[in-house]
Amino acid sequence: MARIAILLNERCHPKECQWECQAYCPPVRMGQECIVEGPLGKPVISETLCIGCGICVHKCPFDAIKILNTPEADEREIVHRYGYNGFRLYRLPVPPPTGITGLLGPNGTGKSTALRILAGTEVPNLGDYAAPGDWAKVLARFRGTSLYAHLERLSRGELRTVMKPQYVDRLAESGSTLVEHVGDSPAGRAAIERVGLAEKASRPLSELSGGELQLAAIARTLAVDADLYLVDEPSSYLDIVHRLRVARLLRELGTRKSVIVVEHDLALLDYLADQAHLIYGESAAFGVITHPLPMRTAINTYLTGYLKDENVRFRTEAVRFVAHPPRPPSRPHALVRYGALAKAFPQFSLATGPGELAKGETVGIVGPNATGKTTFVRMLAGAERPTTGAAPEGVTVSYKPQYLKASATYSLRERSAALAGDPTFDARTFERELVPGLHLEEVLDVALPDLSGGELQRAAVALALARPATLYLLDEPSAYLDADERMAMARLVRRQVERLAASALVVDHDVYFLDLACDALLVFRHPDGESARGQGEGPFSMREGMNRLLSEVDVTFRRDAETVRPRINREGSVLDREQRAKGEYYYDTLA
């Protein structure tokens, strides 16, 4: 049994507390130096003397300490460590000569660290955090393994690598144009055209949307001739159409190069990669990378949470899908009725038909970007005035917008305390169901501007669901979340809407999220292919709605026979041809 002590330095404020961690520590009270003041004035916790009681974890007013008892972490396999009480990574993924390898695991468990090591931008220290990484020690450690040749070429500077960064929104700060960023060369211009940005080649990056910045980063990656391509979260900001376009480009690249992809959209990763390494562990504490698994086995193992080969269970409850689309709610009478709406902009117009939402029903809103999904939600929320039609009357709305920006400096705990006496805020539900359900306990006292994108997203959804309402409007709630967080949020949204006997509309692009959360779908599209017009239709049953969407995207889905999860069929496969012949693009077959 290994014990790991983690101090989250950014949360630890020893000048603002009474050193409760040290004062209440049983070994310290017995005269042992289990917790002492370090050179930076912050606690240093001895993993040898620690008895794993967890008292310091609960007494710390800033939730800055984690004590983990884990039999999985073998110190002989440690690859990199950040400080004595810092994060540590065990094992590394193995890049194949050609093909695409996925890297799948929760945020904060070392995926980006592994990519930097494989790219050669960070030399692993093998757990010796006090000394810089040494290639001679690294090569001696990995001699005789499948990683040795890769690391040897890295150490000699003979391996060409290119990395697509995770946070593409930072590209807008560079001040360059798209063609300058990608490269004004035949390869660069060809890459820009392949991702569909040829018409915007001369535009500054600051004028591009989040999805266009993602495509720009991918174009730059494709334009480089390298031996290893490391692609970190290529689907962020992209709709289902562009996700599939990017997946096809990367699959073509994988036929002749080695590609490693980090991705949280499980349907896309399943379609994209040939094999995958799973990562399990504790966010900001440690991560263990498994041996490679075939893609189908990897995702099924990830969902069930049990690694047979290593006899490790990393999920207490398996994620379960249903064999058929979710059934309509048991109370079919409408709770929310809205009429036809239209909105005219100088260069775009939107028209939607009337619809009804039942009690306890969650309806997904799907379709390509720029078809009016967010505009429709804003009209229902009263944030956008329709050109014709009106928002439903007598309906209380709680709205989580697409783009989040935390300007106030208060924490989530302070915000909920300020709203505790407000009749439009259910503090009891927030504290007892939403905070634990969305795993917000550790960030309750962190100022909102200091939260990561995923933490801010979960906080915004929790605040929206804590407001008693007839209609909940959630615009892209899965953005910035890892696969675990997405599935947990999908189940929580569905459960809360049913419990409150309310209705919800959810805009999202993740098929797994929609499959777990939704009963029906609204489908948005460009009628007759006109990009200047958007049209919303529905609600339809899940089957009909997905058939309408996927027929335009030109891809078919089936269900996995073991986990009943959605899977994309490979183009031209037997199932793909059979489903197209029947006009069934959505979950026609278990396979």
N, C-alpha and C positions, 0 to 999 in steps of 0.2 A: 504494500500500500504506500503510494507516494503522496506526500503532502506538499501543496503548492500555496505559497502566500503571495498575494498580489496587492500592491499599493497603487491606487489610481492617483498619480501625482497631481493631475489637474483638478481633482476634487478635494485633495487633502489641504486643509488650511490650519496648521498647528497653532498659529497665533490667535485663532478665533475659537478655540475649544479648550477644554481642560485636560487634554491628553487622556480621554476616557479609555482609549485602547490600552494604554499602559497601566492606568490606575486599576482597571478591573481584570487584568490578565492574571489567571491563577499562577502560572509559573513565575511571573514577576513578583507576585505577592509572597511567593515561597523563596525569594532571593535569587532567582535565576534571571539572566539578562536576555529574556525572550524578545522583548521590545525595547529598543534603545533609540536615542536620537542620532540620526545620521549626519553626515557632513553638510547636507543641505538644510538641516534643521527640521527634517521630517522623520517619522518613525521608520526604523528598519526592523523587520520581523524575522526572527530566526526560524527557518523551516525545520531545523533539527530539534529545537527546544519546544516548538509549538505542539500542543496536545490536541489541536483540532476542535476545541470546545465551541468556537464560534462566538464567544462573548464579545470580542473586539469588533466583530462584524456588525453586531446588533447595537453596540454602544456608540460606535462612530457616528457623530451627528451629520456627517457629510456622505455616508455610504461609500467611503473611499477604500475599504478593505474587503478582499475576498480570500477566504481560506477554503481550499478545495482538497478533498481526499479522493484521489483518483488512482485506480489500479492500472489504467491504460497508459499513463505517461511513463515511459522507460527512459531514464536519464542517459542511457547509452545511445539513444537515437536522437538526442537534441541537436538541432541544426543551428538555431540562432536564438539569442536571448538578449532582451533589452533591460539591463540592470538586475540587481540582486532580487528585488521584489517586482520585476517587470515581466512583460509578456515573453513567452517562449514558444518556439515552433519545433515540432518533431517531424522528421522525414521531409522529403521533397518529391514532387511529381517528376515523372520520367518522360522527357520529350521523345516521341517516336521519330524515326527518320522522315516519314511523311504521314499525313493524316491529321485529324483534329482530336485533341484530348480536352475534355471538360474538367473544370475544377469547381466543385459544388459544396457549399457549406455556409453557415451563418456568417453575418458580418462580424468583424473583429476577431476572427480565428486564424488569420495569417495568410489569406489568399494573396493579397497584394505584396506581402513580404516575400512569399515564395516566388512570385513573378519577378520581383526586383533581383532576387538571387539568381534565378535562371537567366535573367537578362545581363547579369554581370555588373549591375549598378550598385549592388551591395554584396560584400564578401561575407559569407557566414562566419560567425565567431565560434561555433560549436559549443556554445554555452559559456565561453570565457568572455564575459561582457566587459571585463576590465582591460582587455587588450584588443586592438583592431584585428579584423579578420586576416588570416594568413593563408594564402593559397597553398603553400607547402603542407600545412597541417590539414587543410581541407582535402587535398589530393591523397594524402596518406590515410585519412579517415575513410574515403570512398573508394580506395583501390580495390579492384576485384568486383565492383558493383556495376550495374547498368548505367549509373550516372557518371562513372569516372571519365569516359571519353568526352562527354559534354563539358564537364567542369575543367578538364585539362585544356580543351580548346578555348574555353572562356579565359583561363588564366594566361594563356599565350596571346590573347587578343585575336585569335583566328576565327572566332565564331561571330557572324554578323546577326545581331538581334534588333528587333524593333518592337516597341510597346505602344499600344493604343491606350491612352490614359483613362482612368475611371471618371474623373470630374472634367467633362468637356466644357462646362460653362466658363471655365477660366480662360479658354482660348479667346474669348471675346475681348480680353484685356490686352491682347498682344498688339493691337493697332494695325495689323497687316490685313491684306485682302485674302480672299479664299485661295486664289491661284498662287499668291506668294507663300501662303502657309503650306499648301500641298506640294508646290514646286512647279515652276514654269518650264516644264520639260514635256516631251511626248508622253512619258509614263505618268507624270502628274496630271496632265490634261485628260488623258485617257481614264485615269482613276476618278476624276471629278465627273466625267460623263457617265461612268458606270454606276456611280451612286445616285445619279439623277440631279446633279447640281450644275450642269453645264451653263444654264441661263444665268447663274448667280456667281460665275467665276470671278468677276471683277469687283464684287461687292466686298466691303469691309466685314470682317468677322463679327464686329460689334452689331451689325444690322441683321445677323442671321438668328433664327429661332433656335430653341434648344435642340430640336430634332435635326435641324440643318447643321448645327455645330457638331452633333454626333456623326452625321454623315461626312462632314469635313475631316474629322479625326480619323474615320475609317478610310477615307480616300487617301489621306497622307500615309497611313499604314500600308495600304495596298500599293502605293507608288514606290515604296522602297524595296529594293532587291536584297532580301535577307535570307538567312538559313532558318531562323526561328522567329515566328510571329506570336506575340503575346497580346491578347485582346481582352481588355478588362471591361466587362459589362457593355457590350455593343448595342443592347436593345433599349437603354434608357432614353426617354423622350420620344421614341419611335412608335408609330402605330403599327397595326398588324401587317399592313401592306409593306411598309419599309423594313420591318423586322424580317420578313420572309425574303425580301430582296437582298438584305445584308447577309442572311444565312446562306443564300445560294452563292453569293460572291465568295464567302469564306469557304464553303464546301469546294468550290472550284479551285481555290488557292490550296486547300488541303490535299488535292490530288498530286501536287508536286512539291509541297513544302510542309514543314512541321509547324503546327498551329496549336497553341494552348489558349482556351477561352474560359473566362470566368463569367458566368451568366446565372441569373436568378429566375428567368422565365423557363420553367422546366419543360414546357412543350417545345419551345424553341431549341433548348439545349439538346433535348432528345432527338430532334430532327437534324441538328447541326453536327453533333460529335459522334465519333466512333467508339470511344471509351471515356471513362471519367475516373478521377480520384475524388473521393469524398473527404471532407474535413470535418472532424467533430472536436468538441472541446467546450471552452467557456469563453465568451466574448471578453476581450481585453486581458485574458489570463493565459490561456494556452490553446494551441491547436495541434491536432494529430492528423497527418495526411495518410490515408489508407493506400494500399496497393491498387493498381488500376483494375477496374471492373468493366465488363461490356456495358454499353450505354443503358440498355434496358434493365439489366441487373442493378446497375448503379442507382438509377432513379427509384426503382422498386425498393431497394435496400434503404435508400434515404427516406422514403415514405414510411416504411415499416419501423425503421429505427434500430435494426438489429444486424450487426455484422457477424455472420456465422463463422467465417474463417478466423476472426480474432476473438470471438465470444464476448463481444462488447455491445451493450445496449446504450444508445445515446439519445433515445426518445422514449418517454414514459408511455405515450399513447400513439399508436399508428394513425397516420392521416388516411381517412377513408373517403372514397368517392362513391357515388351511387351508380347502379348499372344502367339506369335510364334517366333522362332529364328530370329534375325535381318536379313533383306533382303540384298542381295548383293548390293554393291555400284552401283550408276546409271551409272558410267563410267567404263565399264567392261575391257577396254584395260589395259594391264599390265604396271605398273610403274617400278617394280623391278623384274628382272628374275635372278635366281641363279641355278647353276647346281648341280649335285650330289656331295656330300662331304663325305669324310671319314677321320677319325682320329684314329691312333693306339697308345695306351699307353702300357706299359709293362703288365698290368693286365686288360686292358679294351680296347674295340674297338667300334667305333661309325660309322654308315653308314646312310646317309640321301639321299632321292631322290631329283630330281629337283623340283622347284616350281616357282609360280608367285604370285606377290602381286599387287593388283589394287590400283589406286589412291583413297585416302580417306578410305582405308581399314585397320582395326585393326585385326590382327590375333593372337589368343592365342596359347601358347605352353603349353601343358598339359602332364602329365604322372608322374609315380613314381620318387622319387629321384634316383640318380645314373644311369639314362638312357641316359644321354648326353645332356640334354636341355641347360645347361649353356655352355657346350663346343661348341654346335652348334651356339649359339648366339655369343660367342667369335670369332668363325671362321668368321662369317659374319661381325663382327666389325673389323676384322683384328688384334685382340689381340692374336689369336691362329692360327698358320699356319696349314692348312689341310695336311694330308698325301697324299691324292689325291684330285683333284679338286682345285678350287680357289674361293676366295670371289668375289662377283659381281663387275664388273668394271663400272666406271662412276657413282657410287652411293655414295652420301654424307651420312655418318652415324653419328648419335648421340646416344651414348651408356651410359646407367645407369647400372653399374655392380650390382651383387647380394650382395656382401659384401662391406659395406661403412665404411671408417675410415677417420675422419677429423683430419689431423695433423697440418694444418695451423691454425694460431690463429686469422685470420681475420673473420669478420662477413659476413652474407649474403649480406647486403647492400654494404659493402666495396668490396666484390667480384663482385657484379653486376656493381658497379661504375668503377672498374678496367677494366671490359669488355665492357663498354659502347661504346667505339670507335672501337671495334673489329667487322669487318663485319660478323664474324661467331657467333655473339650473338645479339639477338633481344631484346634490353633493353626495348623498348616500350611494347612488348608483355609480357615480364617478369613482368613489374611494373603494367600494367593495367589489365592483365588477369590471369597470373599464381600466383602471390602473393595473390590477393584476392580469387581466385578460390581454392587455397590450404590452405587458412587461415594462411598465413605466416607473416601477418602484425606485430604481437606481438614479433616475434623472429628475425626480420631483423637486429637488433643491438646486438644480442647475438653472442659471438664467436662460431664458428662451433663446436669446441670440447666440448662446454658446452651444446649443444643441446641434447635432449633426442633421443632415437632411432627413434621414430615416426617423430619428428621434422626434424631430419637429413634426413630421407627418403623423406619427402615432399620437402625439400630443394633440394635434389639431382634430383628428378623428375622435379622440376621447372627449374633447370639449364639445364637439358637435353632437355626439350621441348622448351627452349628459343633459342636453337641453330637451325638455318634454316638447314634442312636436307631433303634428299629424303626418308631415312629409319630411324625410331626411334626404338631402341632396349632397352626394359625395363625389367630387370631381377628381378622378385619378388618385384614389386613396392608397394604391399599392406602389406609387412612385417612391424610389429610394429604398424600398424595403427588400430584405433578402427573402429567399423562398419560404423559410420558416415563418417569418413575420407576416408575409402575404397570406399564407394559409390560415394562420391564427386570426388575422384580422377578418378574413372572409367568413370564417365560422362565427366570430363574435358579432359582426354586422348582422348576419342572418338571424342569430339567436336573439339579439336585442330588438330587432324589428318585429319578430314574432312575439316576443314577450310583451312588448309595449302595444301590440295590436296596431302598429303604425304602418306606413308605407315608405319605401325608399327607392330612389333612383341613383344608380352608381355608374359613373363613366369610368371605363378601364379598358386596357388592351391585353391583359394577361388572361389567357383562356382558363387556366387552372383556377384563378381567383374568381372569375365569372361562374365557372362550373360549380364551385363550392358555395357561392353566395346567392346566386340568382334563381328566380322562378321563371322569369320571362325576359324578353329582350326588345328594346327599341333599336331599330337599324337605321343608320344614317348613311347616305351615299350622295354621289354627284349624279343627278339624273342625266341620262344620255351622255355621260362623260364630260359634262360641262363643269369645269373647276370653279366657275363664278357662281354656281348655284349649289345649294345644299337642300336635301330633302330628308325628313325624318318620318318613319313609318312604324306602326305597331301600337301597343305591345303585341308581340307574337310569342308563342310557346318557344322554349329553348331550342327545340329541334328545328322549327320553321325559321326562327330568327337566325340561328347559326347557318342554316342552309342558304338563306338569302345572302348573308355576309360572305361565307366561304366560296360561294359560286362566283362572286365578283373578284375575290382574292385569288381564285383558281387554285385551291388546295383542299384536300379531303382529310378528315379526321376519323379515327376509329378509337375503340376502347381497349385498353390492355386487359388481357384475360385474367391476370393475377390480381392487379390492384384496381381495375376498372377506371384507370385514369385516362384522360384524353391523350391521344398520340397522333402526330401528323404522319400521313402515309407518304412514302417516297414516291416521287413522280414516276409514273409508268409501271409501278408495282401491280401485282395481281389485284390486291384490294383496291388500289387507287382506280384502276380501270373498271372494276366491277361497280364501285360506288358511283363513279361518274356516269356509267351507263344507266344506273337507276335514278340518277339525279339526287342521290343521298350523299351530301358532303359532310354530314355530321354524325359520327358515332353509329354507323350502320352495323359494324361488326366488332365483336370481341376478338382481339388477336394481339 
